[in-house]
């Protein structure tokens, strides 16, 4: 009850802190005519979420149970964020060489890093095993690669096998990882698959972990718990047949859904941990170490995209606020708005919350296609040119999944702390991408490369229009 009350109190504090941060960002020029879009991250909020996650599992697991909370780097692939979370006791779950490089740049220890990916290369596997990073194999062919690496250079890195309990999907099909035909892991209900998994473990003393990730946005908690239950009972079967503690750690993934309808945090980490304790009693008994891979639920509520309204117009009788935040920062929201709706808050030219009667209006982005809308027919105080639109709950994925349509540069991102006296301090998380950097990234150093290929070949003589080549 105390934890619930504390969560409600922090939810109530979130909006005032955000309002102060938006005002300060406008006043300090972090967003304005020169930089018309910026991302803001609430540092105190991130730390609170990390503490709530740790506390939730500490409350419901037996004393002394090893628990690693590995943040899903894809949710916020920003080195300062990873470094902050490492300070709060979290590790990293990585799914690419780039994400591993970010985790290492954040000085996350190898022992606190987990490598998951359905397409790991031989080089990635070799590096991870050499560094002592935990690896979860996705499929039989990958396990065969690991067999070869372990034979040539034995490693003490923890190695697991990802399985798919095939319990079904949630309300967003593209995000559901536990369907019958999911691309992830070994489908436990496929003919002969369960026995194959058991035999694989019995034949490999170094295969000591099982991994399942069945959570996602739109997934009911009860279905997530059912997936974890299936993982637990598989481990019990393997250990019973091995006659020893072959499987010692269960990686239960992440995917806790986020409430995008209000400032309230729902569901909470505590609610999920309590459900797991009830639905899978042996999970937290101390018989197994645990790994989690939460991402969105740690960061989403603590991020805001602030965009300047460049023009206010109307079409068909509906007002349209043309801003600098569209598909390039809110890709999922723009392309799949029913699955990924977000809240929008209206601020005036000084960064103060706008007042006035709500007017149904479209909040449009800068991209050159008609569907570049982050909100359609949304009741808000009427936005005018020079005002600001803030996209709320955007701390996870919105800063990672930049869509480079129209060669729009990546915006700057700034962490902030809001003191009780109303002052706000900022720290740069990522500098705004310059046009020179964007040009270089787009092959600027090789401008004449294709022409050079043509100059190395003999040219046909120009022929009059209509004359065919022989």
HUSUL-V348234 format. One record per residue. PHI is phi in radians with two decimals (NA if undefined). OMEGA is omega in whole degrees, 0 to 359 (NA if undefined). D_LAST is the distance of its C-alpha to the last C-alpha in Angstrom with 1 decimal. Layout:
phi->[PHI;PHI]
omega->[OMEGA;OMEGA]
d_last->[D_LAST;D_LAST]
//
This chain:
phi->[NA;-1.10;-1.13;-1.13;-1.11;-1.13;-1.11;-1.08;-1.14;-1.20;-1.06;-1.19;-1.39;-1.13;-1.10;-1.03;-1.12;-1.12;-1.05;-1.13;-1.19;-1.10;-1.06;-1.18;-1.11;-1.20;-1.10;-1.59;1.36;-1.18;-2.35;2.98;-0.99;-1.38;-2.27;-1.36;-2.59;-2.65;-1.88;-2.11;-2.14;-1.45;-1.13;-1.11;-1.14;-1.08;-1.13;-1.09;-1.09;-1.09;-1.16;-1.14;-1.12;-1.04;-1.13;-1.08;-1.35;-1.11;-1.17;-1.87;-1.80;-1.12;-0.97;1.53;-1.20;-1.20;-2.31;-1.97;-1.69;-1.77;-1.12;-1.27;-1.04;-1.01;-1.29;-2.80;-1.43;-2.31;-0.98;-1.08;-1.17;-1.10;-1.16;-1.09;-1.16;-1.09;-1.08;-1.51;1.64;-1.73;-1.77;-2.35;-1.81;-2.06;-2.36;-2.93;-1.04;-1.13;-1.15;-1.11;-1.08;-1.15;-1.09;-1.20;-1.13;-1.44;1.07;-1.37;-1.07;-0.99;-1.18;-1.91;-2.10;-2.21;-1.77;-2.17;-3.08;-1.44;-2.44;-1.23;-1.42;-1.05;-1.12;-1.07;-1.10;-1.07;-1.10;-1.08;-1.14;-1.18;-1.42;1.50;-1.43;-1.14;-2.16;-1.89;-1.22;-1.66;-2.73;-1.02;-1.14;-1.16;-1.08;-1.13;-1.08;-1.15;-0.94;-1.12;-1.17;-1.19;-1.24;-1.50;-2.58;-0.91;-2.19;-1.66;-1.10;-1.13;-2.20;-2.24;-2.20;-1.47;-2.13;-2.01;-1.16;0.95;-1.62;1.97;-1.90;-1.72;-1.39;-2.02;-1.00;-1.16;-1.74;-1.48;-1.83;-2.09;-1.40;-1.04;-1.96;-1.00;-1.33;-1.72;1.27;-1.71;-1.18;-1.16;-1.62;-1.16;-1.01;1.37;-1.22;-1.08;-1.12;-1.09;-1.09;-1.04;-1.12;-1.01;-1.20;-1.10;-1.47;-2.28;-1.03;-1.46;-1.56;-2.04;-2.30;-2.16;-2.33;-2.54;-2.21;-2.01;-1.42;-3.04;-1.05;1.57;-1.69;-1.12;-1.07;-1.11;-1.24;-1.07;-1.12;-1.11;-1.15;-1.14;-1.07;-1.08;-1.14;-1.06;-1.20;-1.13;-1.08;-1.07;-1.13;-1.08;-1.15;-1.14;-1.26;-1.34;1.25;-2.80;-1.51;-1.15;-1.58;-1.97;-2.45;-2.04;-1.67;-1.67;1.18;-2.39;1.43;-1.12;-1.12;-2.09;-1.44;-1.75;-1.66;-2.76;-1.34;-1.20;-1.53;-2.72;-1.30;-1.72;-1.06;-1.12;-1.07;-1.22;-1.10;-1.12;-1.12;-1.08;-1.06;-1.33;-1.40;-2.30;-0.97;-1.29;-1.05;-1.86;-1.39;1.77;-1.24;-2.27;-1.27;-2.18;-2.24;-2.06;-2.40;-1.32;-2.39;-0.96;-1.18;-1.46;-2.01;-0.94;-1.20;-1.92;-2.23;-2.45;-1.72;-1.91;-2.25;-1.32;-1.44;-1.41;-2.48;-2.03;-2.55;-2.58;-2.64;1.07;1.50;-1.86;-1.15;-2.32;-1.73;-1.59;-1.99;-1.79;-2.15;-2.46;-1.08;-1.20;-2.00;-2.12;-1.02;-1.12;-1.09;-1.20;-1.49;-2.32;-1.12;-1.20;-1.48;-2.24;-1.25;-2.26;-1.42;-2.20;-2.00;-1.78;-2.23;-1.49;-1.13;-1.69;1.49;-1.63;-0.98;-1.39;-2.06;2.12;-1.12;-1.12;-2.20;-1.15;-2.65;-1.69;-1.89;-1.80;-1.74;-1.58;-1.31;-1.51;-2.64;-1.12;-1.47;-1.35;-2.21;-1.58;-2.67;-2.16;0.97;-1.61;-1.24;-2.62;-0.93;-1.02;-1.48;-2.14;-1.03;1.64;-1.30;-2.37;-1.89;-1.98;-1.60;-1.61;1.04;-1.92;-1.28;-2.00;1.30;-1.14;-1.67;-1.79;-1.77;-1.06;-1.86;-1.50;-1.04;1.09;0.90;-1.39;-1.23;-1.20;-1.33;-1.25;-2.23;-2.33;-1.48;-2.45;-2.20;-1.94;-1.40;-1.01;-1.37;1.70;-1.31;-2.25;-1.99;-2.06;-2.35;-1.30;-1.67;-2.57;-1.27;-1.03;-1.22;-1.45;-1.15;-1.14;-1.15;-1.10;-1.11;-1.10;-1.09;-1.67;1.55;-0.99;-1.28;-2.09;-0.96;-1.73;-1.06;-1.25;-1.10;-1.08;-1.09;-1.20;-1.19;-1.44;-1.94;-1.14;-1.58;-1.22;-1.17;-1.12;-2.05;-1.05;-0.97;1.62;-1.44;-1.42;-1.23;-1.17]
omega->[180;180;179;179;179;178;179;180;180;175;181;181;191;184;178;179;179;180;179;181;179;180;181;180;177;182;183;177;176;171;183;182;182;179;192;176;180;176;180;179;180;185;179;179;178;180;178;180;178;180;179;177;180;183;182;182;176;181;189;177;179;179;179;179;177;179;174;173;183;181;178;188;180;182;178;185;184;186;180;177;179;179;178;180;176;176;180;175;181;174;183;167;185;184;178;174;179;179;176;178;178;179;180;177;177;179;174;182;177;181;179;183;180;179;175;175;177;186;179;176;177;179;178;180;181;180;183;181;179;181;183;179;177;181;172;179;185;190;182;181;178;178;177;176;180;175;181;180;179;178;183;181;183;182;175;178;176;181;180;178;178;177;178;181;177;182;179;184;176;185;178;186;184;181;186;187;184;176;182;186;179;180;186;169;180;181;187;183;174;184;177;187;183;179;177;179;180;181;178;181;182;182;185;181;181;178;193;182;169;184;171;176;184;181;175;173;181;181;177;181;181;178;176;179;178;177;178;178;179;178;180;182;174;178;178;180;180;182;178;181;178;183;180;181;180;177;182;183;177;175;187;176;181;175;177;183;180;174;179;185;182;178;183;175;182;355;179;175;181;179;180;180;178;178;178;179;181;186;182;188;183;185;186;184;183;179;183;165;183;171;173;183;180;179;183;185;177;191;192;186;188;179;179;172;180;183;178;173;182;180;170;183;175;177;181;180;181;176;178;173;180;185;179;177;179;185;182;178;183;189;182;181;181;185;179;188;181;180;186;177;175;177;177;176;182;177;181;185;179;181;177;179;180;176;181;182;177;178;179;184;176;174;187;176;186;186;186;165;192;183;182;180;175;175;183;178;186;178;178;168;188;179;179;180;183;174;181;173;180;177;188;178;186;182;180;177;183;177;181;191;181;181;191;177;182;181;175;183;176;182;173;178;185;172;180;169;180;182;179;181;178;180;181;176;181;170;181;175;176;180;177;178;179;177;177;178;178;179;179;179;182;174;182;181;183;187;184;185;183;176;179;176;181;182;179;181;175;181;171;175;179;180;179;179;178;180;184;172;178;NA]
d_last->[86.5;86.6;83.0;82.0;84.1;82.5;79.0;80.0;81.4;78.2;76.2;78.4;77.9;74.1;73.5;75.8;74.3;70.8;71.9;73.4;70.2;68.0;70.3;70.4;66.6;66.2;69.1;67.6;64.1;62.5;61.1;60.7;58.3;56.9;56.7;56.5;56.6;58.5;59.9;63.6;65.2;69.0;70.1;73.6;72.1;69.9;72.9;74.9;72.4;72.3;76.1;76.2;73.9;76.0;79.2;78.1;77.4;80.4;82.6;81.6;80.9;83.6;84.7;82.8;79.7;76.7;74.3;71.0;69.4;65.8;64.1;60.6;58.5;55.7;58.1;58.5;56.3;58.2;60.0;63.1;63.6;63.4;65.9;68.3;68.2;68.8;71.9;73.0;72.8;69.5;66.7;63.0;60.9;57.3;54.1;51.5;51.3;51.3;54.5;56.2;55.3;56.9;60.0;60.4;60.0;62.8;64.9;65.3;66.9;65.0;68.0;67.4;63.6;62.0;58.4;57.0;53.3;51.5;48.8;50.6;48.6;50.3;50.6;52.3;54.8;55.6;56.3;58.4;60.5;61.0;62.2;64.5;62.8;63.5;60.5;60.2;57.9;55.9;55.0;55.6;52.5;53.6;57.1;55.8;54.1;57.5;59.2;57.2;57.9;61.5;61.8;60.3;61.9;64.6;64.9;67.8;65.6;66.5;64.0;63.9;61.9;60.6;61.5;60.8;64.0;61.9;64.5;62.1;60.5;61.7;60.7;57.4;55.2;52.6;55.5;57.4;57.4;59.8;58.2;57.7;54.0;54.1;51.7;54.7;57.0;58.3;59.3;62.9;63.1;60.2;61.5;62.9;61.9;65.4;66.6;63.5;64.3;68.0;67.1;64.6;67.4;70.0;67.8;67.1;70.1;68.0;66.6;69.3;67.7;66.4;64.2;63.5;62.1;62.7;63.5;61.2;61.5;62.7;64.3;68.0;70.3;71.9;68.6;67.9;71.4;70.6;67.6;69.8;72.5;70.0;69.1;72.8;73.7;70.9;72.2;75.7;74.6;72.8;75.8;78.2;76.3;75.9;79.6;79.0;77.4;73.8;72.2;73.9;71.6;70.0;67.1;67.4;64.5;64.8;63.3;66.5;65.6;66.1;67.7;65.4;67.8;70.5;71.8;73.6;72.6;72.4;72.5;74.1;73.8;77.5;77.0;74.2;76.2;79.3;77.3;76.0;79.6;80.7;77.9;77.5;80.9;80.1;77.1;79.1;82.0;81.1;79.8;76.3;74.7;72.5;69.1;67.8;64.5;65.1;62.7;62.4;66.2;67.1;64.9;63.9;67.1;67.1;63.9;63.1;59.9;61.0;58.5;59.0;58.6;56.2;56.4;58.6;57.2;57.5;55.3;56.7;60.2;59.7;60.0;57.2;57.8;54.5;55.1;53.3;53.8;51.4;49.0;48.5;52.1;53.1;50.0;51.9;54.1;51.3;49.1;52.1;55.0;57.2;57.3;57.5;59.4;61.0;63.8;63.4;66.1;66.3;67.5;68.0;66.7;69.4;68.6;71.7;71.6;71.0;73.7;73.7;73.1;70.1;67.2;64.4;61.2;57.8;57.2;53.5;51.5;48.9;45.7;43.2;43.6;46.3;48.0;48.9;52.6;55.2;57.9;57.7;60.6;62.9;66.4;67.0;68.7;66.3;63.9;63.1;60.9;62.2;63.8;62.8;61.8;62.7;61.1;63.9;64.0;60.8;62.0;60.0;56.2;55.7;55.7;53.6;50.8;49.1;46.0;43.6;42.1;41.4;42.1;45.8;47.8;50.4;53.9;56.9;59.5;63.2;66.1;69.4;73.1;75.4;79.0;82.0;82.7;79.4;77.5;74.0;72.4;68.7;66.8;63.0;61.3;57.7;56.8;54.4;50.8;49.7;46.4;45.8;46.4;44.1;41.3;41.8;41.8;38.5;36.7;37.9;38.1;34.5;33.1;30.4;29.5;26.2;25.1;26.1;23.7;20.8;22.3;22.3;18.6;16.3;14.9;11.5;12.3;13.2;11.1;13.3;14.2;12.4;9.2;6.3;3.8;0.0]
//
